[in-house]
Amino acid sequence: MTPKEIEKLLAEYYDLPRMIHSELEEIKALEEEQKCICLPSPNLTGMPGGKGRYSDPTAALALSEILLEYEREADAFRARAVELREKKNWCRSVLNELGRVERRVLELAYMGPQDLRARNQWKRRPAWKEIADEVAYSESQTRHIAVQAVRKLAARSQEDNPCWKAAAAVPAFSSGYWRSQAVPL
């Protein structure tokens, strides 16, 4: 990962649990909607043509395609949830390897506050002077610490080669596509 990608990942680190929860909620909603779709029952009357075939093969085919699309979309949400969990776990492990000052500088410069309410009000990164005052280093030392820490994380990502980097190339389905479609029941 590049240093810019590391900075972006750090910026969303405290939001990852909420993002994972959102993906899981989408999966639950899809599964609930999927339960509402019923394939037509087979014709088992014993009459001619009632050899266990669906009474309306066209409807059965159309509904089975819709069910498959629901499954594909749910699989995409599952893959995204796994990717987010792996990002969170990787970040946690590499942040724990940093020194106290390095981590604090990264928290102030890129990650922002942990509290959701405070994060929503956090409009901009503090000035380097403010960060330097907080960690009791000079402004140039603070910038240097931040740059070195981000480079260290970027190098570590090259060593670890997290599997979620490759997963980012997988296209995600648009959320809620099937909920907007009218499905006859």
HELIX and SHEET records of a PDB file:
HELIX    1   1 PRO A    3  GLU A   12  1                                  10    
HELIX    2   2 TYR A   13  ASP A   15  5                                   3    
HELIX    3   3 LEU A   16  LYS A   35  1                                  20    
HELIX    4   4 PRO A   57  GLU A   97  1                                  41    
HELIX    5   5 ARG A  100  LEU A  106  1                                   7    
HELIX    6   6 GLU A  107  MET A  111  3                                   5    
HELIX    7   7 LEU A  116  GLN A  121  1                                   6    
HELIX    8   8 TRP A  128  VAL A  135  1                                   8    
HELIX    9   9 GLU A  139  ASP A  160  1                                  22    
HELIX   10  10 TRP A  164  ALA A  167  1                                   4    
HELIX   11  11 TRP A  178  SER A  180  5                                   3    
END                                                                             
